[in-house]
């Protein structure tokens, strides 16, 4: 049983560690998650709201 939890990263962070935490959880590169988040922010603006919600809800490592 894999015991991984969704948490904000302390080591892979630029602002709050949300993208780094998502990347660690899904096993992908954090740059890819940051690019996807930037695209969401620039195109629909929903990425900013999603980022803020995750920042508030996700516990830190």
PDB file of N, CA, C and O in Angstrom:
ATOM      1  N   UNK A   1       0.841  -1.185   0.000  1.00  0.00           N
ATOM      2  CA  UNK A   1       0.000   0.000   0.000  1.00  0.00           C
ATOM      3  C   UNK A   1       0.879   1.238   0.000  1.00  0.00           C
ATOM      4  O   UNK A   1       1.772   1.378   0.835  1.00  0.00           O
ATOM      5  N   UNK A   2       0.620   2.131  -0.939  1.00  0.00           N
ATOM      6  CA  UNK A   2       1.404   3.354  -1.054  1.00  0.00           C
ATOM      7  C   UNK A   2       0.830   4.401  -0.103  1.00  0.00           C
ATOM      8  O   UNK A   2      -0.370   4.675  -0.124  1.00  0.00           O
ATOM      9  N   UNK A   3       1.680   4.976   0.719  1.00  0.00           N
ATOM     10  CA  UNK A   3       1.220   5.899   1.752  1.00  0.00           C
ATOM     11  C   UNK A   3       1.590   7.338   1.410  1.00  0.00           C
ATOM     12  O   UNK A   3       2.129   8.057   2.252  1.00  0.00           O
ATOM     13  N   UNK A   4       1.303   7.765   0.172  1.00  0.00           N
ATOM     14  CA  UNK A   4       1.619   9.137  -0.187  1.00  0.00           C
ATOM     15  C   UNK A   4       0.421  10.032   0.105  1.00  0.00           C
ATOM     16  O   UNK A   4      -0.733   9.634  -0.055  1.00  0.00           O
ATOM     17  N   UNK A   5       0.725  11.243   0.533  1.00  0.00           N
ATOM     18  CA  UNK A   5      -0.316  12.206   0.878  1.00  0.00           C
ATOM     19  C   UNK A   5      -0.088  13.492   0.094  1.00  0.00           C
ATOM     20  O   UNK A   5       1.047  13.848  -0.221  1.00  0.00           O
ATOM     21  N   UNK A   6      -1.163  14.171  -0.210  1.00  0.00           N
ATOM     22  CA  UNK A   6      -1.087  15.437  -0.930  1.00  0.00           C
ATOM     23  C   UNK A   6      -0.734  16.541   0.052  1.00  0.00           C
ATOM     24  O   UNK A   6      -1.545  16.916   0.899  1.00  0.00           O
ATOM     25  N   UNK A   7       0.478  17.055  -0.067  1.00  0.00           N
ATOM     26  CA  UNK A   7       0.967  18.111   0.820  1.00  0.00           C
ATOM     27  C   UNK A   7       1.781  19.125   0.017  1.00  0.00           C
ATOM     28  O   UNK A   7       2.355  18.800  -1.022  1.00  0.00           O
ATOM     29  N   UNK A   8       1.818  20.355   0.520  1.00  0.00           N
ATOM     30  CA  UNK A   8       2.667  21.374  -0.108  1.00  0.00           C
ATOM     31  C   UNK A   8       4.130  21.044   0.158  1.00  0.00           C
ATOM     32  O   UNK A   8       4.491  20.620   1.256  1.00  0.00           O
ATOM     33  N   UNK A   9       4.950  21.238  -0.836  1.00  0.00           N
ATOM     34  CA  UNK A   9       6.362  20.900  -0.735  1.00  0.00           C
ATOM     35  C   UNK A   9       7.132  22.007  -0.014  1.00  0.00           C
ATOM     36  O   UNK A   9       6.885  23.192  -0.238  1.00  0.00           O
ATOM     37  N   UNK A  10       8.058  21.613   0.844  1.00  0.00           N
ATOM     38  CA  UNK A  10       8.955  22.585   1.481  1.00  0.00           C
ATOM     39  C   UNK A  10      10.214  22.802   0.664  1.00  0.00           C
ATOM     40  O   UNK A  10      10.823  23.869   0.725  1.00  0.00           O
ATOM     41  N   UNK A  11      10.605  21.793  -0.103  1.00  0.00           N
ATOM     42  CA  UNK A  11      11.859  21.873  -0.841  1.00  0.00           C
ATOM     43  C   UNK A  11      11.680  22.348  -2.272  1.00  0.00           C
ATOM     44  O   UNK A  11      12.545  23.051  -2.794  1.00  0.00           O
ATOM     45  N   UNK A  12      10.583  21.985  -2.921  1.00  0.00           N
ATOM     46  CA  UNK A  12      10.341  22.341  -4.323  1.00  0.00           C
ATOM     47  C   UNK A  12       9.255  23.402  -4.380  1.00  0.00           C
ATOM     48  O   UNK A  12       8.117  23.123  -4.758  1.00  0.00           O
ATOM     49  N   UNK A  13       9.621  24.623  -4.001  1.00  0.00           N
ATOM     50  CA  UNK A  13       8.627  25.690  -3.972  1.00  0.00           C
ATOM     51  C   UNK A  13       9.156  26.934  -4.634  1.00  0.00           C
ATOM     52  O   UNK A  13      10.349  27.235  -4.582  1.00  0.00           O
ATOM     53  N   UNK A  14       8.248  27.649  -5.256  1.00  0.00           N
ATOM     54  CA  UNK A  14       8.533  28.979  -5.800  1.00  0.00           C
ATOM     55  C   UNK A  14       7.741  30.018  -5.011  1.00  0.00           C
ATOM     56  O   UNK A  14       8.282  31.057  -4.634  1.00  0.00           O
ATOM     57  N   UNK A  15       6.465  29.743  -4.763  1.00  0.00           N
ATOM     58  CA  UNK A  15       5.631  30.653  -3.974  1.00  0.00           C
ATOM     59  C   UNK A  15       5.226  29.972  -2.676  1.00  0.00           C
ATOM     60  O   UNK A  15       5.647  30.381  -1.594  1.00  0.00           O
ATOM     61  N   UNK A  16       4.411  28.937  -2.786  1.00  0.00           N
ATOM     62  CA  UNK A  16       3.933  28.286  -1.561  1.00  0.00           C
ATOM     63  C   UNK A  16       4.156  26.779  -1.542  1.00  0.00           C
ATOM     64  O   UNK A  16       3.924  26.145  -0.513  1.00  0.00           O
ATOM     65  N   UNK A  17       4.591  26.199  -2.631  1.00  0.00           N
ATOM     66  CA  UNK A  17       4.842  24.766  -2.679  1.00  0.00           C
ATOM     67  C   UNK A  17       3.692  23.937  -3.208  1.00  0.00           C
ATOM     68  O   UNK A  17       3.752  22.708  -3.169  1.00  0.00           O
ATOM     69  N   UNK A  18       2.647  24.578  -3.700  1.00  0.00           N
ATOM     70  CA  UNK A  18       1.482  23.850  -4.206  1.00  0.00           C
ATOM     71  C   UNK A  18       1.858  23.024  -5.434  1.00  0.00           C
ATOM     72  O   UNK A  18       1.563  21.830  -5.482  1.00  0.00           O
ATOM     73  N   UNK A  19       2.494  23.625  -6.412  1.00  0.00           N
ATOM     74  CA  UNK A  19       2.860  22.905  -7.633  1.00  0.00           C
ATOM     75  C   UNK A  19       3.876  21.806  -7.343  1.00  0.00           C
ATOM     76  O   UNK A  19       3.792  20.717  -7.912  1.00  0.00           O
ATOM     77  N   UNK A  20       4.827  22.083  -6.468  1.00  0.00           N
ATOM     78  CA  UNK A  20       5.793  21.057  -6.082  1.00  0.00           C
ATOM     79  C   UNK A  20       5.133  19.887  -5.393  1.00  0.00           C
ATOM     80  O   UNK A  20       5.500  18.737  -5.633  1.00  0.00           O
ATOM     81  N   UNK A  21       4.159  20.164  -4.536  1.00  0.00           N
ATOM     82  CA  UNK A  21       3.425  19.103  -3.858  1.00  0.00           C
ATOM     83  C   UNK A  21       2.579  18.282  -4.812  1.00  0.00           C
ATOM     84  O   UNK A  21       2.520  17.058  -4.696  1.00  0.00           O
ATOM     85  N   UNK A  22       1.924  18.945  -5.751  1.00  0.00           N
ATOM     86  CA  UNK A  22       1.136  18.222  -6.749  1.00  0.00           C
ATOM     87  C   UNK A  22       2.036  17.338  -7.612  1.00  0.00           C
ATOM     88  O   UNK A  22       1.675  16.205  -7.931  1.00  0.00           O
ATOM     89  N   UNK A  23       3.199  17.855  -7.987  1.00  0.00           N
ATOM     90  CA  UNK A  23       4.133  17.088  -8.803  1.00  0.00           C
ATOM     91  C   UNK A  23       4.635  15.858  -8.056  1.00  0.00           C
ATOM     92  O   UNK A  23       4.723  14.776  -8.636  1.00  0.00           O
ATOM     93  N   UNK A  24       4.961  16.012  -6.787  1.00  0.00           N
ATOM     94  CA  UNK A  24       5.412  14.870  -5.991  1.00  0.00           C
ATOM     95  C   UNK A  24       4.298  13.829  -5.864  1.00  0.00           C
ATOM     96  O   UNK A  24       4.558  12.629  -5.956  1.00  0.00           O
ATOM     97  N   UNK A  25       3.079  14.274  -5.658  1.00  0.00           N
ATOM     98  CA  UNK A  25       1.949  13.362  -5.478  1.00  0.00           C
ATOM     99  C   UNK A  25       1.679  12.548  -6.746  1.00  0.00           C
ATOM    100  O   UNK A  25       1.453  11.340  -6.676  1.00  0.00           O
ATOM    101  N   UNK A  26       1.703  13.216  -7.909  1.00  0.00           N
ATOM    102  CA  UNK A  26       1.393  12.533  -9.161  1.00  0.00           C
ATOM    103  C   UNK A  26       2.625  11.934  -9.834  1.00  0.00           C
ATOM    104  O   UNK A  26       2.496  11.235 -10.839  1.00  0.00           O
ATOM    105  N   UNK A  27       3.809  12.194  -9.300  1.00  0.00           N
ATOM    106  CA  UNK A  27       5.024  11.610  -9.843  1.00  0.00           C
ATOM    107  C   UNK A  27       5.472  12.208 -11.167  1.00  0.00           C
ATOM    108  O   UNK A  27       6.016  11.500 -12.015  1.00  0.00           O
ATOM    109  N   UNK A  28       5.249  13.500 -11.352  1.00  0.00           N
ATOM    110  CA  UNK A  28       5.672  14.187 -12.570  1.00  0.00           C
ATOM    111  C   UNK A  28       6.623  15.322 -12.198  1.00  0.00           C
ATOM    112  O   UNK A  28       6.800  15.638 -11.021  1.00  0.00           O
ATOM    113  N   UNK A  29       7.223  15.924 -13.203  1.00  0.00           N
ATOM    114  CA  UNK A  29       8.138  17.035 -12.984  1.00  0.00           C
ATOM    115  C   UNK A  29       7.359  18.282 -12.563  1.00  0.00           C
ATOM    116  O   UNK A  29       6.301  18.579 -13.117  1.00  0.00           O
ATOM    117  N   UNK A  30       7.890  19.002 -11.584  1.00  0.00           N
ATOM    118  CA  UNK A  30       7.190  20.182 -11.082  1.00  0.00           C
ATOM    119  C   UNK A  30       7.100  21.287 -12.127  1.00  0.00           C
ATOM    120  O   UNK A  30       6.175  22.099 -12.082  1.00  0.00           O
ATOM    121  N   UNK A  31       8.043  21.334 -13.066  1.00  0.00           N
ATOM    122  CA  UNK A  31       7.991  22.331 -14.136  1.00  0.00           C
ATOM    123  C   UNK A  31       6.744  22.130 -14.991  1.00  0.00           C
ATOM    124  O   UNK A  31       6.112  23.100 -15.408  1.00  0.00           O
ATOM    125  N   UNK A  32       6.395  20.891 -15.248  1.00  0.00           N
ATOM    126  CA  UNK A  32       5.202  20.589 -16.027  1.00  0.00           C
ATOM    127  C   UNK A  32       3.944  21.077 -15.308  1.00  0.00           C
ATOM    128  O   UNK A  32       3.053  21.649 -15.936  1.00  0.00           O
ATOM    129  N   UNK A  33       3.869  20.855 -14.010  1.00  0.00           N
ATOM    130  CA  UNK A  33       2.718  21.308 -13.231  1.00  0.00           C
ATOM    131  C   UNK A  33       2.655  22.841 -13.235  1.00  0.00           C
ATOM    132  O   UNK A  33       1.572  23.418 -13.343  1.00  0.00           O
ATOM    133  N   UNK A  34       3.798  23.491 -13.120  1.00  0.00           N
ATOM    134  CA  UNK A  34       3.826  24.960 -13.138  1.00  0.00           C
ATOM    135  C   UNK A  34       3.389  25.520 -14.491  1.00  0.00           C
ATOM    136  O   UNK A  34       2.694  26.534 -14.552  1.00  0.00           O
ATOM    137  N   UNK A  35       3.793  24.864 -15.564  1.00  0.00           N
ATOM    138  CA  UNK A  35       3.385  25.300 -16.904  1.00  0.00           C
ATOM    139  C   UNK A  35       1.875  25.150 -17.069  1.00  0.00           C
ATOM    140  O   UNK A  35       1.213  26.053 -17.580  1.00  0.00           O
ATOM    141  N   UNK A  36       1.333  24.022 -16.642  1.00  0.00           N
ATOM    142  CA  UNK A  36      -0.120  23.809 -16.731  1.00  0.00           C
ATOM    143  C   UNK A  36      -0.867  24.853 -15.904  1.00  0.00           C
ATOM    144  O   UNK A  36      -1.880  25.393 -16.348  1.00  0.00           O
ATOM    145  N   UNK A  37      -0.367  25.134 -14.705  1.00  0.00           N
ATOM    146  CA  UNK A  37      -1.014  26.130 -13.853  1.00  0.00           C
ATOM    147  C   UNK A  37      -0.950  27.520 -14.494  1.00  0.00           C
ATOM    148  O   UNK A  37      -1.924  28.271 -14.448  1.00  0.00           O
ATOM    149  N   UNK A  38       0.193  27.861 -15.089  1.00  0.00           N
ATOM    150  CA  UNK A  38       0.334  29.164 -15.759  1.00  0.00           C
ATOM    151  C   UNK A  38      -0.619  29.281 -16.948  1.00  0.00           C
ATOM    152  O   UNK A  38      -1.192  30.343 -17.187  1.00  0.00           O
ATOM    153  N   UNK A  39      -0.784  28.192 -17.687  1.00  0.00           N
ATOM    154  CA  UNK A  39      -1.725  28.201 -18.815  1.00  0.00           C
ATOM    155  C   UNK A  39      -3.147  28.413 -18.311  1.00  0.00           C
ATOM    156  O   UNK A  39      -3.904  29.186 -18.897  1.00  0.00           O
ATOM    157  N   UNK A  40      -3.514  27.732 -17.230  1.00  0.00           N
ATOM    158  CA  UNK A  40      -4.852  27.911 -16.662  1.00  0.00           C
ATOM    159  C   UNK A  40      -5.078  29.345 -16.186  1.00  0.00           C
ATOM    160  O   UNK A  40      -6.165  29.897 -16.356  1.00  0.00           O
ATOM    161  N   UNK A  41      -4.055  29.940 -15.595  1.00  0.00           N
ATOM    162  CA  UNK A  41      -4.190  31.325 -15.114  1.00  0.00           C
ATOM    163  C   UNK A  41      -4.345  32.281 -16.290  1.00  0.00           C
ATOM    164  O   UNK A  41      -5.177  33.188 -16.247  1.00  0.00           O
ATOM    165  N   UNK A  42      -3.552  32.087 -17.335  1.00  0.00           N
ATOM    166  CA  UNK A  42      -3.574  33.011 -18.473  1.00  0.00           C
ATOM    167  C   UNK A  42      -4.798  32.866 -19.364  1.00  0.00           C
ATOM    168  O   UNK A  42      -5.251  33.845 -19.957  1.00  0.00           O
ATOM    169  N   UNK A  43      -5.340  31.655 -19.464  1.00  0.00           N
ATOM    170  CA  UNK A  43      -6.440  31.466 -20.393  1.00  0.00           C
ATOM    171  C   UNK A  43      -7.804  31.723 -19.757  1.00  0.00           C
ATOM    172  O   UNK A  43      -8.588  32.516 -20.277  1.00  0.00           O
ATOM    173  N   UNK A  44      -8.089  31.072 -18.655  1.00  0.00           N
ATOM    174  CA  UNK A  44      -9.418  31.215 -18.077  1.00  0.00           C
ATOM    175  C   UNK A  44      -9.419  31.906 -16.725  1.00  0.00           C
ATOM    176  O   UNK A  44     -10.479  32.314 -16.250  1.00  0.00           O
ATOM    177  N   UNK A  45      -8.277  32.047 -16.102  1.00  0.00           N
ATOM    178  CA  UNK A  45      -8.221  32.660 -14.781  1.00  0.00           C
ATOM    179  C   UNK A  45      -8.607  31.711 -13.661  1.00  0.00           C
ATOM    180  O   UNK A  45      -8.465  32.043 -12.485  1.00  0.00           O
ATOM    181  N   UNK A  46      -9.097  30.522 -14.024  1.00  0.00           N
ATOM    182  CA  UNK A  46      -9.502  29.560 -13.008  1.00  0.00           C
ATOM    183  C   UNK A  46      -8.298  28.989 -12.267  1.00  0.00           C
ATOM    184  O   UNK A  46      -8.429  28.521 -11.136  1.00  0.00           O
ATOM    185  N   UNK A  47      -7.143  29.023 -12.892  1.00  0.00           N
ATOM    186  CA  UNK A  47      -5.933  28.504 -12.268  1.00  0.00           C
ATOM    187  C   UNK A  47      -5.552  29.269 -11.025  1.00  0.00           C
ATOM    188  O   UNK A  47      -5.065  28.678 -10.062  1.00  0.00           O
ATOM    189  N   UNK A  48      -5.763  30.576 -11.022  1.00  0.00           N
ATOM    190  CA  UNK A  48      -5.448  31.402  -9.860  1.00  0.00           C
ATOM    191  C   UNK A  48      -6.357  31.049  -8.694  1.00  0.00           C
ATOM    192  O   UNK A  48      -5.892  30.922  -7.561  1.00  0.00           O
ATOM    193  N   UNK A  49      -7.636  30.891  -8.957  1.00  0.00           N
ATOM    194  CA  UNK A  49      -8.576  30.501  -7.913  1.00  0.00           C
ATOM    195  C   UNK A  49      -8.248  29.107  -7.387  1.00  0.00           C
ATOM    196  O   UNK A  49      -8.268  28.881  -6.178  1.00  0.00           O
ATOM    197  N   UNK A  50      -7.947  28.173  -8.286  1.00  0.00           N
ATOM    198  CA  UNK A  50      -7.565  26.819  -7.896  1.00  0.00           C
ATOM    199  C   UNK A  50      -6.295  26.841  -7.043  1.00  0.00           C
ATOM    200  O   UNK A  50      -6.221  26.146  -6.029  1.00  0.00           O
ATOM    201  N   UNK A  51      -5.308  27.625  -7.441  1.00  0.00           N
ATOM    202  CA  UNK A  51      -4.052  27.713  -6.695  1.00  0.00           C
ATOM    203  C   UNK A  51      -4.286  28.242  -5.282  1.00  0.00           C
ATOM    204  O   UNK A  51      -3.733  27.708  -4.321  1.00  0.00           O
ATOM    205  N   UNK A  52      -5.090  29.275  -5.153  1.00  0.00           N
ATOM    206  CA  UNK A  52      -5.375  29.863  -3.838  1.00  0.00           C
ATOM    207  C   UNK A  52      -6.122  28.865  -2.951  1.00  0.00           C
ATOM    208  O   UNK A  52      -5.822  28.745  -1.763  1.00  0.00           O
ATOM    209  N   UNK A  53      -7.088  28.154  -3.522  1.00  0.00           N
ATOM    210  CA  UNK A  53      -7.825  27.149  -2.751  1.00  0.00           C
ATOM    211  C   UNK A  53      -6.895  26.041  -2.278  1.00  0.00           C
ATOM    212  O   UNK A  53      -6.957  25.623  -1.122  1.00  0.00           O
ATOM    213  N   UNK A  54      -6.031  25.565  -3.174  1.00  0.00           N
ATOM    214  CA  UNK A  54      -5.077  24.519  -2.791  1.00  0.00           C
ATOM    215  C   UNK A  54      -4.095  25.026  -1.749  1.00  0.00           C
ATOM    216  O   UNK A  54      -3.725  24.284  -0.839  1.00  0.00           O
ATOM    217  N   UNK A  55      -3.668  26.268  -1.864  1.00  0.00           N
ATOM    218  CA  UNK A  55      -2.739  26.859  -0.909  1.00  0.00           C
ATOM    219  C   UNK A  55      -3.356  26.848   0.499  1.00  0.00           C
ATOM    220  O   UNK A  55      -2.668  26.563   1.479  1.00  0.00           O
ATOM    221  N   UNK A  56      -4.630  27.154   0.590  1.00  0.00           N
ATOM    222  CA  UNK A  56      -5.322  27.201   1.878  1.00  0.00           C
ATOM    223  C   UNK A  56      -5.587  25.787   2.402  1.00  0.00           C
ATOM    224  O   UNK A  56      -5.423  25.532   3.595  1.00  0.00           O
ATOM    225  N   UNK A  57      -5.993  24.873   1.526  1.00  0.00           N
ATOM    226  CA  UNK A  57      -6.441  23.543   1.955  1.00  0.00           C
ATOM    227  C   UNK A  57      -5.327  22.532   2.159  1.00  0.00           C
ATOM    228  O   UNK A  57      -5.444  21.660   3.021  1.00  0.00           O
ATOM    229  N   UNK A  58      -4.249  22.625   1.390  1.00  0.00           N
ATOM    230  CA  UNK A  58      -3.185  21.623   1.468  1.00  0.00           C
ATOM    231  C   UNK A  58      -2.291  21.888   2.665  1.00  0.00           C
ATOM    232  O   UNK A  58      -1.784  22.998   2.824  1.00  0.00           O
ATOM    233  N   UNK A  59      -2.089  20.882   3.513  1.00  0.00           N
ATOM    234  CA  UNK A  59      -1.155  21.065   4.634  1.00  0.00           C
ATOM    235  C   UNK A  59       0.283  21.047   4.131  1.00  0.00           C
ATOM    236  O   UNK A  59       0.574  20.475   3.081  1.00  0.00           O
ATOM    237  N   UNK A  60       1.175  21.672   4.884  1.00  0.00           N
ATOM    238  CA  UNK A  60       2.590  21.690   4.514  1.00  0.00           C
ATOM    239  C   UNK A  60       3.261  20.418   4.998  1.00  0.00           C
ATOM    240  O   UNK A  60       2.830  19.820   5.984  1.00  0.00           O
ATOM    241  N   UNK A  61       4.315  20.002   4.308  1.00  0.00           N
ATOM    242  CA  UNK A  61       5.067  18.802   4.706  1.00  0.00           C
ATOM    243  C   UNK A  61       5.584  18.944   6.111  1.00  0.00           C
ATOM    244  O   UNK A  61       6.240  18.037   6.622  1.00  0.00           O
TER     245      UNK A  61
END
